[in-house]
Amino acid sequence: MAVKAQDKQGMYFYDYNLQAQDQRQEILDGLSLSPKRISAKYFYDQKGSELFEAITKLPEYYPTRTEITLLRKHKQDILDQAGENNVLIEYGSGASTKIRLLLDALKPQAYVPLDISKDFLYDSAIQLKKLFPWLEIHATCLDYRHPATLPKQLAAGAKKVAFFPGSSLGNFAPSEALSFLKNVRQSIGENGALLIGLDLIKNHDVLNAAYNDQQGITGEFNLNMLSHLNELGNGTFNLDYFEHKAFFNAQDSRIEMHLVSKIDQVVNIFSTPLAFKKNEHIVTEYSYKFDPNQFLEFASQAGFEGKHVWEDEGSNFALFWLEGI
């Protein structure tokens, strides 16, 4: 672990990011599967993070604006549940747009954004410090799919409130989602709470449109993963030889994103040749959609009890306030 930056104004940066060898093995293992798989976390280099922020502003992509509307509408309810003098921990903070609403409402003792995209996280934390000069920020770069190492400097005894927006839990397989929730439950302790935003099951046309926008930004975001892999492993992926494909899998209640090879080809990465047949797929993302009652039952297996559920009028998206059982 290396502390990249610490200033006198209460801004700290910690880097627990993956080592290159760990990435090498994970990527090669995924590309040896059938179908080939790459973890969705590899979307998020600097450009990928910027493209995702652009996706959140698209007319077809309803989750972000709906979640922001719910946060604005219910911020007093959230404050009532969180209480005062808490520590706010955000998993997958990205550009930290949504968290500004909670920082205004909760005014926590400290804010701990956790994200895998180091440069994007650092830049976002600097911007937040300018907006909230009174706020102690502990920006932590890590893979939050694994148990998070929280800064030791956090105030002892302060209530830990975790925030996991954007229906990012849907990117996990069910077994991974359960492990993640158990890790969060352990990190926040006995008096902690989790505020989580989840995309709900709805009309399939709405879901398909959200991942196949007319401007093609989601496709660019998907293909950028190959550029990221090229950078990490001195790879030879040619983006022109792959195409974006996304669709709703009703049986498994999930959106699937794939990259499809347009031709028979051989790609090298980490000095390893990989053969692709024409029309062969790389699975880049599963995005599960949720039924509120089923999710609350699922969360109970991780030691959480649902205290409040806030849905939009169309039941497209929901915020869940969970506390330990």
Buried (B, 14 or more C-beta within 10 A) or exposed (E): EEEEEEEEEBBBBBBBBBEEEEBBEBBBEBBEEEEBBBBBBBBBBEBBBBBBBBBBEBEBBBBBBBBBEBBEEBBEBBBEBBEEEBBBBBBBBBBBBBBBBBBEBBBBBBBBBBBBBBEBBBBBBBEBBEEBEEBBBBBBBBBBBEBBEBBEEBBEEBBBBBBBBBBBBBBBEEEEBBBBBBBBBBBBEEBBBBBBBBBBBBEBEEBBBBBBBEEEBBBBBBBBBBBBBBEBBEBBBEBEBBBBBBBBBEEEBBBBBBBBBEEEBEBBBBEBEBEBEEEBBBBBBBBBBBEBEEBBEBBBEBBBEBEBBBBBEEEBBBBBBBBBE
